[in-house]
Amino acid sequence: MILPFLTIASSNKRGRGVFTTETIEAHITIEIAPVIVVDASGREKLEQTLLYDYIFEWGADSKMAAVALGYISMYNHSNNPNCAYEMDFENETISIKTLHAIKTGEELFINYMCPEGPSSEPVWFEQH
């Protein structure tokens, strides 16, 4: 499920990102996407490809990986995001929910290091 007012567009210095064409209220689930779960050995192989920057650690021990479908892998990172994500291991989905109201035309961000939202932990691509 992807709400119809979400769109992929060019993001300033970030390639592409997810934007809204309508105002969104706080605490609204805007996307629920299936994932393709990959075991630990498959994850090692994916980490050697371009998909490395797009996969999610998966499972209680984070040894597996998930390739998210829908727009999930297109949300850009922010330490102070306007959305949070939740992994549902049992149903093999990731959902995105707004943390506060978002205005028309705004880009939607998640925190790659903290699914619940804000965090100051640096992401792997900022450490190099």
Buried (B, 14 or more C-beta within 10 A) or exposed (E): EBBEEBEEEEBEEEEEBBBBEEEBEEEEEBBBBBBEBBEEEBBEEBEEEEBEEBBBEBBEEEEBBBBBBBBBBBBBBBBEBBBBBEBEEEEBBBBBBBBEEBEEEBBBBBBBBBBEBEBEEEBEEEEE
